[in-house]
Each structure stands twice: as structure tokens, then as C-alpha cells.
Amino acid sequence: MTSEMDGDGDMDPGRDDLPLRANTNHILVRHYVLDLDINLQTKVITGTVVLFLEPGPLAEDGNGAGEGAPTPPQTSQTDDSWEDERHRDFTLVLDCCDLTVSKVEELDVTSVSDMQGLLKEVKGEGSSVGPQPDSQSAVLIQRLISLPSTQWKKQHHLYFQCSHAPASEGGGPLIFHIDRWSLQVRKRGVRTIQEFPRALRVCYKTKPEGGSVRWTIDQDNRSCVYTAGSPINNRALFPCQEPPVAMSTWQAQVRAPRECVVLLSGENQAQPTHLHHTGLSSWDYYVTMPMPASTFTLAVGYWRQATAQLSTAQLTPPVQGTRAGASHTHAGSLDLNPFTNMDHPIITSPQSTLVYSGLKDEKHSESDCSGLGDDNFTCCHADYPCPFTDPSAWSQEVVPHRMFAPSSLLQKAQVQVLPLLPGCLAAAHATLGVHPFPRLDVLIVPASFSSLGMASPHIIFLSQSVLCGDREGDGEGVGGERGLSLCGSRLCHELSHSWFGLAIGARDWTEEWISEGFATYLEDIIWARAQQLSSKETEEQSQLKALLRWRRLSDELQNSEEQLQILRPNMESTGQVSESGSSLVKHALNPEKTFMQVHYLKGYFLLRFLASKVGLEYFLHFFRLFIKKYHGQLILSQDFLQMLLETFPDMERQGLTLEAIYADWLDRPGVPKVAKWIGLSPSVGKGRKRKKAGLNVNFKEVMPEQLVLLLEILLEEAELSVTSLRTIKRTYDLPKQDAEVRHRWCELVIKHKYAQAYGDVEHFLIHDQAMGVYLYGELMIQEDPRQQALARRCLSLVQNEMDQSARRVVEEMVL
């Protein structure tokens, strides 16, 4: 983020930075209560959001109209003169985009009978004279916000009651304006933050084109909607404060068609309440851990829950519609009640072969690690019911979890993903400690999802591309458990975000590596432990993945803008905001950045380099210490690096200083011009030119990562015969391999114009949209009419359902 703001209050269309308008230094939202109605036919969410506010850290410094405050908006949503009062009244600024706001009103919380207990407490303190009517509401809200975490149930009950309070009779509706990126609210005559209302209700509805949610169809050709990790975050779902420093809790009541399942980032496992004579059901969720509003996640669709109790025969999906590529199976039956076993989350799976038993201890480094002696810690975050203070959480290796998918993918989800969850959860616990969140839902999202996975509090989205199996949907891939490598490693990546990305978040969103680099590094360690690999097998797998990532990073560094390769683009200004708290997130709206992996891979290699200096076991132990200290908080790169250097003082004595790490890794494009830190064995990657005879290979034992490396090496060949390509496809049964392997195969097909396998490319572009974006570019750059026609045909089949960023990038390539 940066404090630089545009002069006209709107973004220059030529810029790719995302504005965070909320004036969080002046006033903070501490709790949201959402009441939403989902209409899958009109693609509109209608409802209200109630905001409970308190003065921010700079509330005493003025009325909030200083540097960074928005300038006059483009359009007015009220009949009042906005300009006349601009310099006199305090303005609440919320991040908002593509929302239709009909009304903003102050709530009369003094009318809520259950709040009288708090009022009596207030009157009983200090002066015998109670607060005046004008300030009584503010005092009540402050007391409500300040209730200790031991009373969170009472607190949430009162939040809910207050959210249904009538509008305050004094002063009528508040005046408001909307510009491209914000909702601005004032109360006539209120010039200070202390006088501003503390409980507001915003009545609004979303727009079908709003970028925060995706209205699409699932793999069964049925309507659904979900938050897809948009670059604009949740501002087109509800007005909110987007800067990560605005940590808040929330509760939400969501109504949707009765046959639908509503999944949401909430601590509780919600059960539907059927609303008679409406055809709707209501779902209630809440969280007690303050988090940025950007982490709020919603998914509504005709999902089905996969359960360990169901046999494979029972999981056979029904015949699907005629949507291109939908799986067809005619035998068997399936209980299509979406609420079967909803109240029975899976804690362990008897079918799982991946139950963590621990790795053998690695040989410890001899590095000085004097800072590791103290295991004591005290929570440093704001007060909330923290699992780190719950003794039972320390021994809970596997949290309750559920698996959801569309009917046509339920068998694969049950056979491939569900058995992995207990082992991966236990391995993550063994690696990082206490699970920050008490439960987990996993959902296979529609094919148009633009990533392989996305982690949010209490819920993980997985792309169907992580599933393995042939086109007929039999659920059986090749290589047994080896065929689950992509699924397992991706699941471990997303689980890692529970600690790095969610429980510990980046205070400056431009430091994306704090989340993605850490998750990429930890996924290998957690996945190896989940597989119960030996030390040797773990090292071999780690070396191979490092090599593949190094090749990928090298390629990306050669083919991307240098400014997008910097892990700390704001450098010395990292974490700084304007006087009001507003800022810009550099390059956040650049559609190409969505598909780049520099922050993942460069961050991964930085952590790998640091681990090589102290030893893996000491490094992982340091991770646990860091989590104990910083969970529930936001950090900058310097927080992690400074604590590391203090814990291992020998590193700094060897010349590895904070400034050196900034200079070599974080503040410059590319990577340091040395090779030792990669940590690759001299034998890895060698032997490319072997004699054809004398090899005795069991091709069924080849790991997916080995196949990826093989295909990448073959891509370096100038020519390959049709016979060779046909043999490769048949020998390794490539259509049944995971998406990483099939992606390299498609590249090979395109490069050598292997027309007999163009069907493989078309299938990939339709069903693996999360990974297929740049294949369109390969098809077009060949300047082959048949390949270009293939690209246009595939785009025409999926463009209406594509992710907006992906569609923009592909249309620029193809059209």
C-alpha cells in the first residue's frame, strides 16, 4: 500500500492500482451484521449490513477531512447538497463498488430492551447522572464492543438484537454519496468523530456484474454464486472497510432456495432453518476472531456433502445435462438430499491412508539458536476466544471437517479429497501447532474458478483441476496415491494459509509473499509428513519440486515486467498510509498479476535459503514460536525477518542482515545471482542425454512431478515425431494424469502441432480454466489457422462463465 492518492477521487483508467478509501485512522468498524437474500435467477443479493463503529487511532486529531479524504463523488444518491457541507461535517468512508444503496440510517439501540443491562452498568459508574440521550447510544455501543471475550455469546446476541432496532427518530436518514470506489456517509450537523453515530444500517443490493462474487453454473449446469477472491475483494458484496488494519468480527444470516447449501466463513456449523411457504431456508454463521473484511467468504449452490460412510457405488452421480464436458454415468444411485449428515462433520476417516505418524528427526544444524529456549508466550492480539489459550486445542490434531461438491464430482471428492483431509490436517498441526480455526469446509468450485485453490477462514475452495481421473468421470486416476500428488499438495498449501495469510496476515497487501511464499514452502513439508515419507524420500521429493519451481520461476522472470517481480514494491514506505488511513495497493488490478507466481516462488526460495542457514528442524521450530507470538495480528516482512535474526544471532554475524535481505530479495526484481542457495543436489536435473537402451523403468511408478520434468525437457526439443508423441501419450496414459502433467502435454501438442491430440487441448481449456489461460497464447502465437480456430472455439464455449481477469487476458490474446 502507499499513501499516494488520485486528485479527482477516482482511479485513472490507465492505472492498475487498487484504492482502499476507508478512513480507518479516524473510525473503525468492529462488527458487521449481514442479512442477505440470494436470488440465483436475477443474480442479485439484496439485504442490509449493520456496522458497529468506534473512533479510530487518530480520532482526536480532527474531523476526518484531511489528507486522503475522498474528493467530490461522481454521482449523488440523495437529494441533499453534498458539496455545501463537505468541509463542515465528518465523513465516514467505506470501500464500495458496484452496489446500489437505497438508504443509510442510524439505529436507535437504546430501544433494544436487552441493552438495558449495559445501560444500568454505565449509569452505575462514576457520576450518579446517567449519560445524556444524545450520547447514550454511543456509550452503549462502546460498552458492547468492549465486552470481554468470555461474554462473546452475550455480545453476539446483543449485536443481533441491535441490528433489528428501528431507525433513530432524531435527524432522519443519513446523507450519503457513492463514487466508483467508495460509499461516503454523513450526519447533518455532526462535525466530530465522537458525535458520529456508532450503529448504522445500510440497505443495498448487489449488481450482477459486481466483481466480488461470481454468478455462474456448476458442473451439473445448476446456478450458484460464490466469492472468488476478486482483486477488489468484498466491496461489491457489502460496504466495508477493506484496509487489513480494520480487523472486525461478523455474523450473517443468509436466505437461499431451500435445496441449496450455504457455506460461509463462520466458526459454527450452520444448520438450515426452513422458512414455510417461501421455498427458502435461512443459514446463520458467526466469527469471534477479528479479521479483515476481505477474508469474508460465501458460497451458495446445489452442493452435496461427501461422507466417509457412503460406498463408491452409492456415490455414482445421476445422468447430467448437455453442458459441454459434463460427466455422464448411468449406473447406480445417490442420495441427493443436500442436508444428509450436515450435522455430522467428519473428524477421522477410516478410509484414509494418510494419517500422520511423524517424520524421523532430521540432523540438527549446529547454528547458534540461543533464542529458541523460551517456549512461554502470551497472546498479544486483541481480546477474542483464542484457541491458543485452550489446552484442548493443543492436542487436537484434526479439526471437524466436511467435503462438498456438485453431484457429478461427488464420487471424486469422496474418493480422492476426503480421505486426505485427516492426514493433512494432522500433519499441519504437527508442523505449525494449534489449528487457528475450529472447523473446516472444503468445496469443489465451478470450472470457471481462476485458481487451483483459495483459503478463507473455516473454508477452502478447490478447483476441479486438482482432481485426477479420466474424462468419463470414473474417479480413478493413474498411479494410485501418487496420482493424488497435486490434490494433496494443494490441500496442504491452502491449509498452511490458516496460519500464514489468515491467523497471521500481511499489514500491507503488496507483501503478498508473506502469505503465498510461506504456504508454498510449507506445503512440501506438510504433504511429505501426511504421506509418511522417510527422510530420504522427503528430501528427494523436495529436491524435485525445488527444481521444477526454479525452472518455472526462471521462465516467469524472463517473461514478466520487472516491477511485478519485487516482493516489497513499496520498499521503505511499506505499511504506510495517508493521514485518514486510505491507501493504494500497487498493481492489484493488473489482470496479468493474477496469473503470476513470482510472489509464490521467489518467497519460497527465500525461505528455503534461510532454512539452509539454520537447519530445517530449527527453522520449523522457529515458525511455531513466530506463530505463538504473532497469531491474531498483522505483520510486515521486517517482523518475521527481525525475529529470525534475533533468534539466530549467528546469521547476522555471518553478514546476513535485514538490510542485506531487503536488498537481495525483497526490494529488487529477479533473484540473487548465486546458485548455492537453491539447495539442489548436483545430480538433480542431470542425465538428460541417456542412451536409449538399457533402461528398465516401471512407468506406472513414475511420479507426477517426474512426468512434469520429463515433458518440460521434451519441450526443449526442436522436433518430435508423431510416433514419439503417440508413444508418450500411450505409455504414460496422459489423459488420466493430473492437471500439471496434462498442461505440459498440451504445450507439447501445441508446439509440435500434433493434431490428433487437439481434443486434449480443448478438454483442458474447458475443464481446467484455472491453468489454461496461457495455452491460448501458445495457440495464437503459432500462427497456425487450425490452432487459432481451436482457441477461438474454446473461448466461445466458456467466455460467459470465465473469471473476469482471465477473460480479459485471454480476449487480449485471442481477439
N, C-alpha and C positions, 0 to 999 in steps of 0.2 A: 504494500500500500504506500501511497505517497500523499502528501498534503496538497499537491497541485490540483487546482480546481479550474474548471472552464468558466470563462467570464459570462456566458449567457445562460448558465444554469442548465444547459443540456449538453449532450455529447456531440462533438464533431463527428459526422458520419464516417469520416476517413480514419478516425481513431479506433483502436481496438481495446481501450482500457474500460474497465467496469467501474462506474461511480458508486460509492457507498455514501449515500446522502445523510443518513440518520445522524442527528446531533447528540451522540451518546455521551459526550462530555458534559452536556447540560442536563439531560434527563434520560432515564433508563427504564426499559420495560423489564419487569421482574417476573411476570407470569402472563401467559396467554390462555384464554378460554375460547376454544373454537367450537362453533355449532354449524355444521355443514350438511347440505343436501346434495347428493351426487346424482346428476341426470346424464346417463350414458347416451341417451338419444340426442339431446341437444348439445352435448359436450360442454356443459356449464356446471360449475359448482356455485351454489347460492348459499349465503349464510351470514354469520356475524363472527367477529373476533372482538373479544373484550381484552383490553390492555390494562394491567395494573402497574402504575408508574411510581418512581421515586426520583428525587433530584440526583443528578449525576455528580461526578467529582469536581466539576467547575461550576456548580450551580450558584455559588456565591459571587462569581466573577462578573455577572451581568445578566442581561435578559435573553442571551442566545442569538443575537443578531450580528455577531462578529464574524471574523474570517471563516469562510467555508459555509456560511449560511446560504441557502439557495436564493437565487435571484428570481425575479417575477416569472411565474409559470406560463406555459403556452395557453392553457385553456382553463376556464373557470367552471367549477361545479356548484357554485352558489350564486345568488343574486347580489350578495354583498360586495361592496367595493373592497377589493383586496389591497390595492396599492395605497389607499388612503391611510390604512392602519399598519402598514408594513413596518414602519420604524418605531412604532409605539408598543405593540403587543408582542408577547412571547410567542414563538412558533415552535410547535412540535413537528419534527421532520421524520417521516417514516420512509423506508425504502419500499417502493411500489412500482409496478409496471403491468400494463395490460389488465387492469381491474376497473370495473365500473362501480364507483362508490356512490351510494344513494343518500347516506346520512351518517353523520358522526355526532354522538351525543354523550353528554356527561351523565354518569349513573348516580342515583341517589342511594348510596349504600347505607345511609342512616335509616332507611325504611326497612332494611332486612332485619327481621326480629332476632335471628341468631347472632347478629353482630353486637347486640346489646351487651353481651358479656364482656366484649372488648371495650365497649364504651364505659362500662362500670369500672373496669380496671384503670382506664385513663382518668376518669373522674376521681378515682381514689388516690391518685398520685399527686404529690406536690400541692398546688393550691387547691383550696376547697371549691373554687369556682371551676366548673367544667369548661371545656373548650367552646368557643363561640360557634354558632351554627355554620358560619362560612368556612371555618377551619375544621369542624368536627369530622367531616368526611375524610380530609387529608390525614388527620390523626388516626382515624380508624384504619385506613389503608396502610399507613406506615406500620401500625401495630400488627396488622395481618401479615404483611410482608416479613416482619421481624420475628414471627413466631418461631421457636426453636424446632429443629428437625424432629425431635421426639413427638411433636404435635402435628406432624405433616398431614395426618388424616383429617384432623380438625381444620387445618389450614385449607386443604383442597375442598372440603365441604363448604367452607365459607366462600372461597373463590367461586365455586359453582353457584351458590345462592346469590352472591353479589352480581354475577353475570346476568341474572334474570331480574335484577332490580329495575324499577321504572326509571325513565329519564328524569334528571333533576329538573324541577319546575323553575328554578331560578335562571333566567337568561336564555332559555330555549336551546335549539340545536346549535352546535358549534359551527363556525365557518371553516371552510376548507377549500383547498385547491389541489389539483393534480397536474404535474408536468410529466415528462417522459419517464422520469426515474423516481419520482417521489410523491408522497401524499403529505401535504402541509396543513396543520390544524392550528387554529387559534380560538381563544375565547375573548369576545369583545371586552375591552377594558382591563384585561389581565396582562400586566407588563412584566411580572417576575415569575420565575420558575416555581417559587414557593406557593404562589397563588394559583398556579395552573391545576386543573382537575387531575386527580390521581387515578380515576377509573373511567375509561372511555369505551364506548361500544361503536364499532364501525360496521355498518350494514353494506354489503357489497356482493358482487358476483364476478366470477372469472370470465374470461373470453376464450373461445375455442382455440384461438391462435396463441394464447399465452404460453410463454416459453418455459414456465416452471413445471408444468405437467404434460404428459403425453397421453393424448386420446388416441387409441389405436385398437387393433384387433389382436387377439391372442392366436396361438397355434391351432385353436379349434374354430377360428373365424368368429369369435364372440367378442363383443365390445369390452373394453377395460380402460382404466386410467391409472397412471402411476407417476410419481415424481422421479424424474430420470437423471438427476444430478446435473441439471442445467447450469451453464456458466452464470446465469443470472440468479441462481439459487431459488429461493421460495417467494420472491417478491411478487410473482404473478399468481401465487396461490393465496397469500394473505398479506396485508400490510404489516411490516415488521421492521425491526432494527437488524440489519444484516452484518454490521461490523462484528467480528468474533468476540470483542470485549463485552458485547451485550449478552451476557450469559443469562438465560432465563429457564424457567420450568414451564410446562404446559399441560393442559388436559383438553381432550377433544371428544365431541360427540358427533358421530358421522352416521347419516342415514343413507341407505343404498337399497337397490332392489333385493328382495328377500332371498333370492337364490345366490346372491353374491357373497363373497368373503371380503371383509375389510381388514387389511393389515396396516399397522401403523406403528411408528416408533414409540412404544409405550412399555412401561415396566410390567403391567398386568397382562394376563392372557384373557382378552376380552371375549365375552360370550354375547351373541346377538339377542336382542330383545325384539320379538316380532310385534310390529305395530298393526293391530287388527284393522281390517277394511282399508288398508292403504297399499298393500303389496310391498311394504318396506320393512327393513329391520334397522335397528339402531345399535351402534357399537360405541363403547366408551373406553378411552385409553387415557393414561396419565404418565408423567415422569416427575420424579422428585430431585433428580440430579440436574443442576443448571448447566445448560449447553447453548451454543449459538443456535439461532433460529434456522440457520442453513442446514442443520442436521435433521430437522423435522422431515419425516418420510411417510408417504401414503401410497397404498396400492389397493385398488378396488377392481375385482373381476370375478369371473366364474372359476376361481381356483379350486382345486381339490387337494385334500391333505393325504400325503403318502404315509402309511403306517407300517410298522415292522410286523404287525400281526397278519397283514394280507399276504397271500401267496402270489407267486408270479401269475398263475392262471387267473386269479381274481383281479389282477391289475391290468388285464388286457383291455385297451381302450375300445370304445364303440367306433363304428364307421363314421368318418368325419365328412365334412362338406367338400366342396370342389375347389377350395382355395389352393393355389399353386403350392405344391410341395407338402401338403398336409399328409400326415401318416395315416395309412389305411390298414386296419386289421379287422378281420371278420369273425374271429373265433373268440369265445369266452364272454364274460360279462364283468361289470364293475359297478359297485355301489356308488352312485353319483350323488349321494347326499353330501353336500359340501361340509356339513357340520358333524359328520361321523368322527367320533373321537376327538372333537375340538377341545374337550375338557381334560384330555389325557395326553399331555406332552410326553415325548419320549425322553427318558433320562439315560438309558443304556439300550443298546441294540444287540440282541442275541446273535444277529447275523453278521455283526461287524467283525472283520478280521484285523482291524486296525485299532486295537486297544493299547494305549501307551504303556510300555513297560520300562522305558528309560534307555538312554544310551550309555554305553560304557564311558567312564570318565576319560576325557582327553588329557594328555600330558600338559600340566600347567606350565604357563610361561614363568620365567624367572624375573619378569619385570617387577619393578618396585610398585606395590599396590597398597601402600600404607593406609589409604583412605577407605579400604574395604572392611575395616574391623568393626565398625559400629553398625549393628543391624537395627537399632532403635529408630523410630521415626514418629513424627506427629503430623497429622493431616494439616496442610497449610491452606487448604481451599476454603471457600465459603461453606457455611453450615448446611449440610444435607445428610440424609441417611446413607452413610458411606459404607460399602461392603468391606473396606479395609479395616474398619473398626469392629466388624462382626467375626468372631472367632470361627464360626461355622463356614464362612466363605473361604477361609484359608485352606480348608480341606476338601472343598467342593471342586473336584476336577472337571466334572461335566455338568453344565447347567441344563435345565429343561429346554428342549428344542423341538421344533416342528418343521416339516417339509411340505411345501405347497408347489403345485404345478398345474398347468392345463391338463385336461383329461388325456389328451393324446401323448403327453410326455410323462404321465404319472408313473408308468412302469419303469422308465429310465431313471426317474428321480428316486423311486423306491429301491431299485437295484444298485444304482451307481452312487448317488449322493448320500442318501440316508445312512447307509452303513459306515460311511466315512466320518460322519459327524462326531460320534463319541470319541474316537481315537484322536481326531484333530483337535477337539476341544480339550481333551486331557493333555495332549502334547503342548498346546498353547499355554495351559495352566502350569505345566512343569517348566516351561521356558520363561514365562513372564510373571507368573504369580496369580494373585486373586483376579477372577473374572470381574471386570468393572460393571457388567450388566447382568441382571439376574436370570435372563431368559433369552432365547434366540428363535426367530423365524427365518427360514430360508425359502426364497421364491424363485422359480424359473420364470423369467420375464419374457415378453414377446420378442420375436426375432429382430425387431427394429431397434432393440436396445443397443446403444453405441459403444458399450464396453463389455469386457468379459465378466465384470462384477462390480458391485458397489456396496460399501458397508455403511450402515447407519445405526443409530442406537437401537438395539434389540432386533434388527432385521438386516438380512443380506440379500441382495439381488444377484442372481447368477444368470449369465447368458446361456442359451441352449447350446452355444458353441463349446461349452466345457463338457457336454455330454458326448459319449462315444457310442457308436453303433451305426448300422448301415441305414440306407435310405428307406427301407421298408419298416423301420422302427422296431426291430426285434429286441432292441435294448442290449444286444451283445456286441461289444467291440472286439478287437483283436488283442491278444496279449494278456488277458485276464486282468489282474490288478495293475499290471504295467500300463494297460490301456486307460487307467484312471489317473494317470500322472497329471494331466492338465487340470482335471477336475479337482484332485486333491491339493495340488499346489496353489490353485486359485482360491480354493476354500480357505487354505491356511493364510494366504495373503490377506483376504478380507477379514478373517478372524484377528489378524495382527492389528488391524485398524481399531479394534476395540480399545487397545492400549494407545497406539500411536496414530492419532487422527481424530479420536473421539474423546476418550478419557483424558488424553493429553493432546491439545490442539495447537495449531500454529497461530500465534498472535497476529502475524502478518501473512495473509494468504499467498503472497508471492513466494514464500518459503515452502513451496509445495513438497520439497524433498523431505521435510520433517515427517510428513505422513507417508508419501509414496516410496521414498528411498528406504525408510525403515521397514515398511511392510514387504518390500521386495527382498531385502536382506533376511528378514525373519522367516519368510515363507519357506525357504530351503531348510532351515533348521527345524522348524515345527513339522514340516512334511516328512523329513527324514526320521524324526522321532516317532511320528504317527505310524510310519511303515516298519518301525523297529529295526532299522538298518544297523549293521555293525559299523564300527568306526571307519573301517576301510571302505565299506560301501557308501557311507555318508560322505567321505572325502572324495571318492570318485564321482559321485553324483554332483557334489558341489563344484568340482573342477569342470565338469562338462557344462553345467549351467552357466558358470562364470565365462567359459569360452564362448558359448552362444550369445550371452549378453554383451560380451566385448565386441563380437562381430556386429551385433545389432547397433550398439552404441556408436561404433566407428562409422557405420554406414549413415546413421542419423546425423552425426556431427558433420559429415561431408555434404549433407543434403538439406540442411536447415539454416535459418538465419542465426547469426552468432548471438544476437540479443535474446533469442529464445533458449540459449544454452546455459544461461547464467542462473545459478541456483539461488542467488541473493541479489536480484536485479536492482533493488533499492539501496544496496550497499550500506553506507553509514546512516542512511535515512530509514533503514528497515524498522518498522514498528511505529514510525512517526505519523501523526495525523494532524489535521488542522485544529484550530482553536476549538471548533464546535465538536470535533470528533469525526467529521467526514473525511473521505479519502478516495483514492483511485486504486484499483487493482490492475497493475500493468499487464497488458496483453491477454486479459481474461476473456475478451470477446473475439480473439483471433481464432477462427474456426480450425485452422491447421494445428494450433496448440493442443486442441482436444485429442489429437491422434498422435502426439509426440510422446516419447518415453524417456527423454533426456533426464527429467527430474527423478524418474524411477531408477534409471540405470546409473547415472552419474552419482546419485545419492547412495546407491547400492555399493558402488566401487569405493566411495569414500569410507563407508562403514567397514567394508572388507579390509581396506588399508589400515584403518585404526585398530581393528581387531588383530591384525598381524603384528602390531606393535606391542600388544599386552597379552595375547593369548586368548583363544576363543572362550574358555570357561570363565576366565576373569572378566572378559568383555560382557558376557551374558549375565554374570552376577552383577556387574555394574548397571546393566539395563534394569534389573529388578530394583536396585537401590534408587535409580533415577525415577522409576515409576512410583515407588513409595513416596518420594519427595514431591513429585510434580503432578500426580493424578488429580483430576478435577481442576486443572489450571491450563492456561495458555502460555506457550513458550516461544522464544526465538532461538535461532541456531546457537547463539552465544551461550544460552543457558545450558544446553547439552554439552557443548564443547568445553566450556569453562569448568563444569563439574567433572568432566572426564579428566582434564588436565590436573585438577586439584586432587583427584582420586589416585592418579598415576603420575606423580611428580617426575618420575624418571623420563617421561615423554618430553617434557619441556626442557629438561637438562640435555636431551639429545637434539634440541633445536626445533622440536615440533611445537610451535607456539600458536596461540589463537590467531595472531596476525598472519602467520605462515599458511595456516589452513584457509583463512579467508582468501589470501592472495592466490593460492594454488588451486583451490577447489570451488569456492563459493562465489567469488567476485569476478570471474573471468570465464569466457567461453572455452569449449574444449576440455581437455583433461591434462594433468601434468605430463610432461614429456619424459616419462620414465616408464619402465615396464615391470620392475620388480614388485610394485605394489599390487599388481593384478593377482599375484599369488597362484599363478598357473604352473602346473608341473611341466617340466621341459618336454615330456612325452605327449602331452595333450595337444591334439591338432596335427601331430606329425603322422607320417606314414600314409600320405595321400596317394603316393605313387607306388603301389604294391604290384607284385606280379599277379597275374590273373589266376594262375594255377596254384594249387596247394592250400587254398583256404577251405576250412571246414567250419562253416557257420550255420548255426541253427537260427534261421531267420525269424522264427516265432519268438525267440528270446531277445530280439533287438528292442532296446528301449526307445520310446518315442523321441527322446532328446537325441539319441544316436541317429535316428532316421532324419530328424531335422538337420543335423550336421551333415549327414550324407547328401541330402538334397541340396543344401546350400553349397557344398563343394561341387556338386554336379552343375549347379547354376553358373559356376565359373568356367565351365567348358564351352567353347565356341560352338561346337556341333555335337548333337546326339542323334543317332539314327532312330527311326520309327520302331525298329525291332528292340533297341535298347530301352526306349520309353515304355513300350508294351510289356517288356520283361520286368522292369522296375515296378510297374503298377501291379502286375500279377503276383510277383514274388512277395511283395510287402502288403498286399491286399489294401492298397492305399485308400479306397473309398471308406473303409471301416476304421481308419486311423483317426486320431484326434485332430482338432482344427488347426493346431500349429503345423502338424505334418502335412495336412491337406492344403494349407496355404502355400507351403513351399512347393508342393506338387503342382498347384495351379500356376505358380510362377514359372515352373519348368515347362508346363504345357504351353503357356503363352509365348515364352521366349523362343521355343522351337516349333511353334505353330503346329502343334500336334492336334489336328482337327478331330481325331477320333475321341479325344478326351475333353472337348469343349463342353460337353454335358457336365463334367465335373466342375468346371469353372462356373457355369451357370448355377448349378446347385449351391456352390459356395457363396456366390454373390447374393442369392436369395435367402439362404438359411443361416449364413454366418456374417450378417451385416456388421457385427462388431469388429470384424477383422478384415473385411473385404474392400475397404474404401480405396486403398491404393492399387488394388488389382485393376480397377477401372482405368487408372492412369497408365498401367502397363499395357492394357488392351489398346488404348488410344495411341500411345507413343510408337507402337509398332507400325502404324500407318498401313495396316492390313485391313481391307474393306470388310472381310468376314469377322475379324476380331472387333472392329469398331461397331459393326452391326450387333454383335453379341452384347457389347457394353450398353448400347442404347436400348436394346430389348430388355435387358435385366433392370436397367434403371426405370424403364416404363412400368415394369411389374411391381416395383417396390417403392417408388419415389413418394407416393402419397402417404406411406406409413413410415418413411425414414425419419431418423433423428434429424432435427433442423441443421445442426452443424455438419453432419455427414452429408446431408443433401446439398448444402451449399458447396462443399468441397468437391463432391462428385459432379455436380452440374457444371462447375467451372472446368472440370477436366473433359467432360463428355460433350457439353453443349456449347 
